[in-house]
Amino acid sequence: MIGTVYEAALGGQRCWVRGADYQTRELPVERWLGECDEDPCDAALVARCEGPTIDLGCGPGRVVAWLTRRGIPALGIDQSAVAVHLAGRRGARALRGDVFDELPREGWWQTVVLADGTIGMGADPLRLLNRCRALLRDGGHCVVEFDPGATGSETTMQRLESETQVGPWFSWATVGLDALEEFGQRVSLRLKDVEVFGERGIAELAAI
């Protein structure tokens, strides 16, 4: 299953993503398990988190842990029990669940975070951004990591692999800034600011 390979990666195994073109890229687990101030893109992302923050697809909780240590109310959501456990060990409050299910304090959050390409989860970025908007209070904003090398929105098949396991194929979306801005406008999220750090981009979208 997808989860078993992902959780093996969180446990220290070398794992990678294989696309439909059979090209691979290694999962950046070291960064996921590190601290936000060790990476300039992560540092820029968390600097944009104002007020109560919910991180969708939080993984092992580095963003939530960083915010919590600074006295900012923060919650992570992830479907992996291992990720939620690791988040708790580093002092991050995280719940296991689907981001499209009912979540705590809907309409109360000041910031919604989609980091590490999680804008692509579910292969429906428009639906996901609409979900983010529903979680936000008036005047809130989304902080979204996107692929600065992409244009438009493309859905592809991917699978996770390790040296001992091969997960099933699943759908994932790649979203460029142009598509992110368009989808945001359709769900009352206005593109406010953008920063690019090499192969990673951060976009801030304000609720309108």
C-alpha positions in Angstrom: 0.0 0.0 0.0 1.0 3.7 -0.5 1.1 4.2 3.3 3.5 1.4 4.0 6.2 2.8 1.7 5.7 6.3 2.9 5.9 5.1 6.5 9.1 3.2 5.7 10.6 6.4 4.4 9.7 8.2 7.7 11.4 5.4 9.5 14.7 6.1 7.6 14.5 3.9 4.5 15.5 5.4 1.2 12.3 5.8 -0.8 11.4 7.6 -4.0 8.4 8.5 -6.3 8.2 7.0 -9.7 6.1 8.9 -12.3 4.1 7.4 -15.2 7.2 8.2 -17.4 9.2 6.0 -15.0 11.4 8.8 -14.0 12.1 8.9 -10.2 12.8 11.5 -7.6 13.8 10.8 -4.0 11.5 11.7 -1.2 13.1 14.6 0.8 12.6 12.8 4.1 15.6 14.5 5.7 14.0 17.8 5.2 10.6 16.6 6.5 12.3 15.4 9.7 14.5 18.5 10.0 13.7 22.0 11.3 12.1 24.8 9.3 14.9 27.2 9.9 17.4 24.8 8.2 15.8 25.4 4.8 15.2 28.9 3.3 11.9 27.9 1.6 10.6 26.3 4.9 11.6 29.4 6.8 9.7 31.7 4.3 6.7 29.4 4.5 6.4 29.5 8.3 7.1 33.2 8.4 3.8 33.6 6.5 1.8 31.6 9.1 -0.2 34.1 11.2 -2.6 33.3 13.9 -4.2 29.8 14.4 -2.8 27.6 11.6 -3.8 24.2 10.2 -1.4 22.2 8.1 -3.1 19.8 5.7 -1.0 16.7 4.9 1.4 17.7 7.7 3.6 14.6 7.5 5.9 14.3 10.6 4.9 17.8 11.7 7.8 20.1 11.2 5.7 23.1 10.4 3.3 22.6 13.3 6.1 21.9 15.8 7.9 25.1 14.7 4.8 27.2 15.2 3.9 25.6 18.5 7.3 26.3 20.0 6.7 30.0 19.1 3.3 30.1 20.8 1.2 30.0 17.7 -1.9 27.6 17.9 -1.3 25.0 15.2 -2.8 21.6 14.2 -1.7 19.1 11.6 -3.8 16.6 9.7 -2.4 13.5 8.0 -3.7 10.1 7.0 -0.6 8.3 8.2 -0.6 7.0 11.8 3.3 7.0 11.7 3.4 10.6 10.6 1.0 11.7 13.3 3.0 9.8 15.9 6.3 11.4 14.8 4.6 14.8 14.9 3.5 14.2 18.5 7.0 13.2 19.5 8.4 16.5 18.3 5.7 18.5 20.2 3.3 19.0 17.3 -0.5 18.5 17.8 -1.6 16.4 14.9 -4.7 14.3 14.1 -5.1 11.3 11.8 -7.7 11.9 9.2 -8.8 12.9 5.7 -8.6 16.6 4.9 -12.1 16.4 3.3 -13.7 15.0 6.4 -15.0 17.2 9.1 -12.1 19.0 10.9 -11.9 20.9 14.2 -12.9 24.6 14.1 -13.9 24.9 10.5 -14.1 28.6 9.5 -11.9 29.6 12.5 -8.3 29.2 11.1 -6.3 32.2 10.2 -3.8 30.3 8.0 -4.1 27.0 6.0 -0.8 25.4 4.9 -0.3 23.2 1.9 3.4 22.4 1.9 5.7 19.9 0.1 3.4 19.6 -3.0 0.3 18.6 -1.0 -1.7 21.0 -3.3 -1.6 17.9 -5.6 -3.2 15.4 -3.1 -6.4 14.0 -4.3 -5.5 15.0 -7.8 -8.2 17.8 -7.6 -6.5 21.1 -6.6 -9.7 23.1 -7.2 -11.6 21.0 -4.7 -8.7 21.2 -2.3 -8.5 25.0 -2.4 -12.2 25.2 -2.0 -11.8 23.0 1.1 -9.1 25.4 2.4 -11.3 28.4 1.9 -14.0 26.7 4.0 -11.6 26.2 6.8 -10.5 29.9 6.9 -12.0 32.8 8.8 -12.7 36.1 7.0 -9.3 37.8 6.5 -7.4 34.5 6.6 -5.0 33.2 4.0 -3.5 30.0 2.5 0.2 29.4 2.2 0.8 27.0 -0.7 3.9 25.4 -2.0 3.9 25.0 -5.8 6.2 23.9 -8.6 7.7 27.0 -10.2 8.8 24.9 -13.2 5.2 23.9 -14.0 2.5 25.6 -16.0 -1.2 24.8 -15.8 -2.4 21.8 -13.8 -1.6 18.3 -14.8 -2.8 15.0 -13.2 -0.4 12.1 -13.5 0.0 8.6 -12.0 2.7 8.0 -9.5 3.8 5.3 -7.1 6.1 5.1 -4.1 8.9 2.7 -4.0 11.7 1.5 -1.7 14.4 -1.1 -2.1 12.0 -3.7 -0.7 8.5 -2.4 -1.5 6.5 -1.1 -4.5 3.3 0.8 -3.8 0.2 0.9 -6.0 -0.2 3.7 -8.6 -2.2 6.7 -7.5 -3.3 10.0 -9.0 -1.5 13.2 -8.1 -1.7 16.8 -9.5 1.1 19.1 -10.4 0.1 22.8 -10.2 1.9 25.8 -11.7 1.4 29.3 -10.4 -0.9 30.3 -13.3 -3.3 27.4 -12.4 -3.0 28.1 -8.7 -4.0 31.7 -9.3 -6.9 30.7 -11.5 -8.2 28.0 -9.1 -7.9 30.4 -6.2 -10.0 33.1 -7.9 -12.7 30.5 -8.5 -13.0 29.8 -4.7 -12.5 33.3 -3.4 -8.8 33.2 -2.8 -6.7 36.0 -4.3 -3.1 35.6 -5.1 -1.3 38.1 -2.8 2.4 37.3 -2.9 4.9 34.8 -4.4 8.5 33.7 -3.5 10.6 31.2 -5.4 13.5 29.2 -3.9 15.1 27.1 -6.7 12.7 24.3 -7.4 10.2 25.3 -4.7 7.8 28.2 -4.8 5.6 29.7 -2.0 2.3 31.5 -2.8 0.1 33.3 -0.4 -3.6 33.5 -1.3 -5.9 35.8 0.8 -9.5 35.0 1.4 -11.9 37.4 -0.2 
